[in-house]
Amino acid sequence: MRFFVSLSLVSLIYFVATSVASGTNKEELDFNLTTATSNIPCISAFSKETNPSNQTQDLSLTPHLTTSNSYQVNLDPTLDLKSKEVIKSVSDNTSTYTLYKDGSVQRSSGLPETSFSKIAYLLTKDVKEIYQADGLFIALREDGRVIAWGDSSKVKEFEDISDKLSKGVKKIVHTRNAFAALTKEGTVVTWGNASTGGDSSSISNKLTRTKEIYANKAGFCAVTYEGIISWGDSIVQSTFAKISSKLPWNADGKFIATTDTAFAFFKFGKVFTWGDPSNGGDSSKVKDQLSDIKTIYSNEGAFVAVGKNNTTVGWGNPDSLKPLLAEVEEKIRLSTTVIKTIDLGENGLTLYADGRVTVRTPVYYSPYYFSNYTHELEMELHDIIDVKNTQKAIAALRSDGRVFVWGNSSYGGDSYVAKKLVDVKEIYSNRQAFVAVRNDGTTVGWGNKWDVEDLIEEVNKKIANNNNSSTKKDP
């Protein structure tokens, strides 16, 4: 009898193993899991999709069925996640989900949720953003897939429109209880509570060539090739109707700012606002001052516009306006305070207190000059905390510990040790070389060989002296 039971158990294990290996439909094994296939970009916790045997699976996303922990993700809330860098966390009344830098999403606190466990294997990597509104959680993957879980009725609303997202999604925004997705084709798809913009069917024909979308708690704003469209609660819609005809048709999304319940658009130095008047939707009292505007800042309840001469004009909720004005004026002060300048003749640089740099380089190109100062490099030069130079090259240290260099390669302008220029806390230079000191105390040098050796020796002596001084100060 014991032999018969043991043999039956072995047979059962063998049956499960061979079924999985041969691609048996997962519903036959009663695992009720959603399989990731290349033609299912939108998946929810209640999807009934299976994987036909003639389709290729992404094996990196396939659940392992050999243990009780069916996914390549630990759903235990006691899991030690301290070593993972957090990008963002979102919560409802019961649970918190966290997006980590490695592209994974995990439940970091709260009650276990069955709907998440069914799709968790799809969120082990390649997630670029997560959202939560009104009990519905949404994850947007790098490949444009949208994953939904949470309140069953909200998930059902998502499933009803998910086929419209089949070509992939670029961006998702949400109000307090509705979502809008900008697809890769340029269409906008909405779902959720109609009172804050979840139903855009009446204007769907205007949302087919969309460049950018925005949202606040009360409504949405889409920047299309034909102009600006805004919808949402009754205040957003009624106030937008009053100014929509005045807006320029060739709008640009980078000129949109929002408070919790109002929008502001500016272009050609002019400002247009709509939404809740108490939160910045009405700028009529300061309209005479809103000319030659170059940028607008906002917080939850107020706007501040900055003119070309760095003059400031604010409007909105007084309690929100006061701290915002102080913040903007500090930004202006930092943006005009010069920390350091480098002058190398036709080439040079100015570093400002806000981490911004302006670079001067000749318009013609030659290996002797700074021809390796590219647009891609220019985009990396933000949050700069220090700059150094040799006779014909410049190095910039960013707040995240990365170093960027350009200039004559014989003078350190072409870093052949670029991969090692991370986690840097200080940079030094002499006539023809640079040295970077990393947080672990190690040094990396590049440029002219002899100058590098001299500079490393000098820097190491300085580090040793600093260490000795610190030791003497300790009791």
C-alpha positions in Angstrom: 0.0 0.0 0.0 2.8 2.4 0.9 4.6 1.5 -2.3 1.4 2.2 -4.3 0.9 5.6 -2.8 4.5 6.6 -3.3 4.4 5.4 -6.9 1.2 7.4 -7.5 2.8 10.5 -6.0 5.8 10.1 -8.3 3.5 9.7 -11.2 1.6 12.8 -10.4 4.8 14.9 -10.1 6.0 13.4 -13.4 2.6 14.3 -15.0 2.8 18.0 -13.9 6.5 18.3 -15.0 5.9 16.8 -18.4 2.7 18.9 -18.9 4.5 22.1 -18.2 7.5 21.1 -20.4 5.2 20.2 -23.3 3.3 23.5 -23.2 0.0 22.2 -21.7 -2.6 25.0 -21.4 -2.2 26.6 -18.0 -5.9 26.4 -17.3 -5.8 22.6 -17.4 -3.4 22.8 -14.5 -5.7 25.2 -12.7 -3.1 27.9 -12.2 -5.4 30.6 -13.7 -2.4 32.7 -14.9 -2.1 35.2 -17.8 0.7 34.3 -20.2 2.8 37.1 -21.7 2.7 36.8 -25.5 3.9 39.2 -28.1 0.5 40.1 -29.3 -1.2 41.0 -26.0 0.0 44.5 -25.1 -2.8 45.2 -22.5 -3.3 42.7 -19.7 -5.4 42.8 -16.6 -5.7 40.7 -13.5 -8.8 39.1 -14.9 -7.8 38.5 -18.5 -8.7 35.0 -19.9 -5.9 35.0 -22.5 -3.9 31.8 -22.9 -0.9 31.0 -25.0 -1.6 29.0 -28.2 1.0 26.4 -28.9 2.0 28.0 -32.1 3.0 31.3 -30.5 6.4 32.1 -29.1 6.6 33.0 -25.4 8.9 35.5 -23.8 10.5 33.0 -21.5 11.8 35.6 -19.2 8.2 36.5 -18.3 6.9 32.9 -18.1 5.9 31.8 -14.6 7.7 28.8 -13.0 5.2 26.2 -12.0 7.6 24.0 -10.0 7.1 25.5 -6.6 4.3 27.2 -4.6 6.0 30.5 -5.3 4.9 30.6 -9.0 6.6 33.8 -10.1 10.1 35.2 -10.4 9.0 37.8 -7.8 8.7 37.6 -4.0 5.3 38.7 -2.9 6.1 38.5 0.8 5.7 42.0 2.3 8.5 41.2 4.7 11.0 40.9 1.7 14.1 42.9 2.3 14.0 45.6 -0.4 16.4 48.0 1.2 19.1 47.2 -1.4 16.8 48.2 -4.3 16.6 51.8 -5.4 13.0 53.1 -5.3 11.7 55.2 -8.2 8.1 55.6 -7.2 5.4 54.2 -4.8 1.6 54.4 -5.2 -1.1 53.4 -2.7 -4.8 53.0 -2.3 -6.6 52.3 1.0 -5.1 48.8 1.5 -1.8 48.3 -0.4 1.3 50.1 -1.6 3.2 49.1 -4.8 6.7 50.3 -5.6 8.5 50.7 -8.9 12.3 50.0 -8.5 15.2 51.2 -10.7 15.6 47.7 -12.1 12.2 48.0 -13.7 10.3 45.7 -11.3 7.1 46.3 -9.4 6.4 44.7 -6.0 3.9 45.1 -3.3 5.9 46.8 -0.6 3.2 47.0 2.1 -0.4 46.4 2.8 -2.8 43.4 2.4 -2.1 40.6 0.0 -4.1 41.1 -3.2 -5.1 38.2 -5.5 -5.4 40.3 -8.6 -1.8 41.4 -8.4 -0.5 37.9 -7.8 -2.0 36.9 -11.1 -0.1 39.4 -13.2 3.0 39.9 -11.0 5.2 37.8 -13.3 4.7 40.5 -16.0 6.2 43.2 -13.7 9.5 41.7 -12.9 11.3 44.0 -15.3 11.0 46.6 -18.0 8.3 48.7 -16.2 8.8 52.4 -16.7 5.9 53.9 -14.8 3.1 53.0 -12.3 -0.1 54.9 -11.4 -3.0 54.6 -9.0 -6.4 56.3 -9.1 -9.7 55.3 -7.4 -8.6 51.8 -6.6 -7.1 50.9 -10.0 -3.4 50.3 -10.4 -1.7 50.7 -13.8 1.8 49.8 -15.0 3.2 50.9 -18.3 6.0 48.8 -19.7 8.9 49.8 -21.9 7.3 47.9 -24.8 4.1 49.9 -24.6 2.1 47.2 -22.8 -0.4 48.3 -20.1 -1.0 46.1 -17.1 -4.0 46.7 -14.7 -4.9 45.3 -11.3 -6.9 46.4 -8.2 -10.6 47.0 -7.7 -12.4 44.4 -9.9 -15.0 46.9 -11.3 -12.2 49.3 -12.2 -10.3 46.6 -13.9 -13.4 45.7 -15.9 -13.6 49.3 -17.1 -10.0 49.0 -18.3 -10.7 45.7 -20.1 -13.6 47.3 -22.0 -11.2 49.8 -23.7 -7.9 47.7 -23.8 -8.3 46.7 -27.4 -7.8 50.4 -28.3 -4.3 50.2 -26.8 -3.2 47.3 -29.0 -0.6 49.3 -30.9 1.2 50.3 -27.7 1.1 53.3 -25.3 3.7 56.1 -24.9 2.3 57.9 -21.9 -0.5 57.7 -19.3 -1.9 60.4 -17.0 -4.8 60.5 -14.6 -7.2 62.7 -12.7 -8.6 61.8 -9.3 -10.6 58.9 -10.8 -10.0 58.7 -14.5 -7.1 57.8 -16.9 -6.0 58.9 -20.3 -3.4 57.0 -22.5 -1.5 58.5 -25.4 -0.9 55.7 -27.9 2.1 55.3 -30.2 -0.3 56.2 -33.1 -1.1 59.6 -31.5 -4.7 58.8 -30.4 -5.9 59.4 -26.8 -7.9 56.7 -25.0 -9.7 57.4 -21.7 -11.5 55.3 -19.1 -12.8 55.8 -15.6 -15.2 58.3 -14.1 -16.8 60.5 -16.7 -17.1 63.4 -14.3 -13.4 64.1 -14.4 -12.7 63.1 -18.1 -13.0 59.3 -18.2 -15.4 59.6 -21.2 -13.9 61.5 -24.2 -16.2 59.9 -26.8 -17.7 63.3 -27.8 -14.3 64.7 -28.8 -12.5 61.5 -29.9 -12.3 62.7 -33.5 -10.2 65.6 -32.2 -7.8 63.3 -30.4 -6.3 61.4 -33.3 -3.1 63.5 -33.9 -1.9 64.2 -30.4 1.6 65.3 -29.4 1.3 65.4 -25.6 -1.2 64.9 -22.8 -1.5 66.4 -19.3 -3.8 66.0 -16.3 -4.6 67.3 -12.9 -7.2 66.1 -10.4 -10.1 67.8 -12.3 -9.4 67.1 -16.0 -7.2 66.5 -19.0 -5.4 68.6 -21.6 -4.2 67.3 -25.0 -1.8 69.2 -27.3 -2.6 68.1 -30.9 -1.3 69.2 -34.3 -4.6 71.1 -34.6 -4.4 72.9 -31.3 -5.3 72.3 -27.6 -8.2 70.3 -26.3 -9.3 70.2 -22.7 -12.0 68.2 -20.9 -12.9 67.0 -17.4 -15.2 68.3 -14.7 -17.8 71.0 -15.4 -15.5 73.9 -14.4 -12.7 72.7 -16.6 -15.0 72.4 -19.6 -16.9 75.6 -19.2 -13.8 77.8 -18.6 -11.9 76.2 -21.4 -14.8 76.9 -23.8 -14.5 80.6 -23.0 -10.8 80.8 -24.1 -10.3 78.0 -26.6 -10.9 80.2 -29.6 -8.1 82.5 -28.4 -5.4 79.8 -28.3 -2.9 79.6 -31.1 -3.3 76.4 -33.2 0.4 75.7 -33.3 0.6 74.8 -29.6 3.6 73.1 -27.9 3.2 70.8 -24.9 6.2 72.2 -23.1 4.2 75.4 -22.4 1.6 73.7 -20.3 1.5 74.1 -16.5 -1.0 72.8 -14.0 -2.3 73.2 -10.4 -4.6 70.6 -8.8 -7.6 71.9 -10.6 -6.5 74.5 -13.2 -4.3 74.8 -16.4 -2.1 77.5 -17.8 -0.8 77.7 -21.4 1.8 80.2 -22.6 3.3 81.0 -25.9 4.6 84.1 -27.7 4.8 85.7 -24.3 1.1 85.4 -23.6 -0.7 83.4 -20.9 -4.1 81.7 -21.0 -5.7 80.0 -18.0 -8.8 77.8 -17.3 -10.1 75.6 -14.6 -11.0 76.4 -10.9 -10.6 80.2 -10.4 -9.5 79.8 -6.8 -6.6 77.5 -7.8 -5.2 79.7 -10.7 -7.8 79.2 -13.4 -8.6 82.9 -13.5 -5.6 85.2 -14.2 -7.7 88.3 -15.2 -6.5 90.4 -12.3 -2.9 90.2 -13.4 -3.5 90.0 -17.2 -1.8 93.4 -17.8 1.4 92.1 -16.2 1.4 88.8 -18.2 3.5 89.9 -21.2 6.9 88.7 -22.5 6.6 85.6 -20.3 9.3 83.0 -20.7 8.2 80.3 -18.3 5.6 79.4 -15.7 5.9 77.5 -12.4 3.1 76.0 -10.4 2.2 74.0 -7.3 -1.0 72.6 -6.0 -2.9 75.9 -6.0 -1.0 78.7 -7.7 1.0 79.8 -10.7 4.0 82.1 -11.0 5.0 83.5 -14.4 8.6 84.7 -15.0 9.2 87.5 -17.5 12.2 88.0 -19.8 13.8 90.3 -17.2 13.2 87.8 -14.5 10.2 89.7 -13.1 7.6 87.5 -11.4 3.8 87.6 -11.4 1.7 85.3 -9.3 -2.0 84.3 -9.0 -4.1 81.6 -7.4 -4.7 80.4 -3.9 -2.9 82.8 -1.5 -1.7 80.0 0.8 -0.1 78.3 -2.2 1.1 81.4 -3.8 3.4 82.7 -1.0 5.7 79.6 -0.8 5.7 79.3 -4.6 6.9 82.9 -5.1 9.7 82.4 -2.6 10.7 79.2 -4.4 10.7 80.8 -7.8 12.7 83.8 -6.7 15.3 81.5 -5.2 15.5 79.6 -8.5 16.1 82.9 -10.3 18.8 83.9 -7.8 20.6 80.6 -8.3 20.2 80.7 -12.1 22.0 84.1 -12.2 24.7 83.4 -9.6 27.9 82.5 -11.3 30.0 79.9 -9.4 32.9 79.4 -11.8 34.0 80.4 -15.3 36.5 78.7 -17.5 38.1 80.7 -20.4 40.2 78.8 -23.0 40.1 81.3 -25.7 37.4 80.3 -28.2 36.2 77.7 -25.8 34.9 78.2 -22.3 32.2 77.5 -19.7 30.2 79.2 -17.1 28.8 77.3 -14.1 25.8 78.7 -12.2 24.6 78.0 -8.7 21.6 76.0 -9.9 23.8 73.4 -11.6 23.3 74.9 -15.1 26.2 75.5 -17.4 26.6 77.5 -20.6 29.3 76.3 -22.9 31.2 78.4 -25.5 32.7 76.5 -28.4 33.6 77.4 -32.0 31.2 76.8 -34.8 33.9 75.2 -37.0 35.3 71.8 -36.3 38.8 70.5 -36.0 40.4 67.7 -33.9 42.4 70.5 -32.3 39.3 72.3 -31.1 36.2 71.0 -29.1 34.6 69.1 -31.9 33.5 66.3 -29.5 31.1 68.7 -27.7 27.9 67.1 -29.1 24.2 67.8 -28.6 24.0 64.4 -26.7 26.7 65.6 -24.4 25.0 69.0 -24.0 21.8 67.2 -22.8 23.8 65.5 -20.0 25.1 68.8 -18.6 22.6 69.5 -15.8 22.9 69.4 -12.0 26.6 70.1 -12.4 28.4 70.6 -9.1 32.0 71.2 -10.2 34.0 71.9 -13.4 37.8 71.6 -14.0 40.0 72.2 -17.1 43.3 71.4 -18.6 44.9 73.7 -21.2 42.6 72.4 -23.9 39.8 70.3 -22.3 37.0 70.5 -19.8 35.5 68.0 -17.3 32.2 68.5 -15.5 31.1 66.6 -12.4 27.3 65.9 -12.0 25.5 65.5 -8.7 24.9 61.8 -9.4 28.7 61.1 -9.5 29.1 61.0 -13.3 31.8 62.9 -15.1 31.6 64.3 -18.7 34.6 65.5 -20.7 35.2 67.2 -24.0 38.1 68.9 -25.8 41.4 67.9 -27.2 42.1 64.2 -26.6 45.8 64.8 -25.8 44.8 67.1 -22.9 42.1 64.8 -21.4 39.2 65.7 -23.6 38.6 62.1 -24.7 38.2 59.9 -21.7 39.1 56.3 -22.4 38.1 55.4 -18.9 34.6 56.8 -19.2 33.0 53.6 -17.7 35.0 54.1 -14.6 33.8 57.7 -14.2 30.9 56.9 -11.9 30.3 57.4 -8.2 32.8 60.3 -8.3 33.0 62.9 -5.5 35.8 65.1 -6.7 37.8 65.9 -9.9 41.2 67.5 -10.2 43.2 68.7 -13.2 46.7 70.0 -14.2 48.2 71.1 -17.5 47.3 68.0 -19.6 45.4 65.5 -17.3 42.4 64.9 -15.1 42.0 62.7 -12.0 38.6 61.7 -10.5 38.3 60.5 -6.9 35.5 58.1 -6.3 33.5 57.7 -3.1 35.4 54.6 -2.1 38.7 56.6 -2.2 40.1 55.1 -5.4 41.4 57.4 -8.1 41.1 57.3 -11.9 43.3 59.4 -14.2 43.3 60.2 -17.9 45.1 62.5 -20.4 48.8 62.8 -21.0 50.6 59.9 -19.3 53.3 61.8 -17.4 50.8 64.5 -16.2 48.4 61.8 -15.1 51.1 60.1 -13.0 52.1 63.5 -11.4 48.5 64.4 -10.7 47.6 61.0 -9.2 50.6 61.3 -6.8 49.6 64.8 -5.8 45.9 63.8 -5.2 46.8 60.7 -3.2 49.0 62.8 -0.9 46.1 65.2 -0.4 43.8 62.3 0.5 46.3 60.9 2.9 46.8 64.3 4.6 43.1 64.7 4.9 42.7 61.2 6.4 45.5 62.0 8.9 43.8 65.3 9.9 40.5 63.5 10.5 42.2 60.9 12.6 43.8 63.5 14.9 40.5 65.2 15.4 38.8 62.0 16.6 38.8 61.6 20.5 
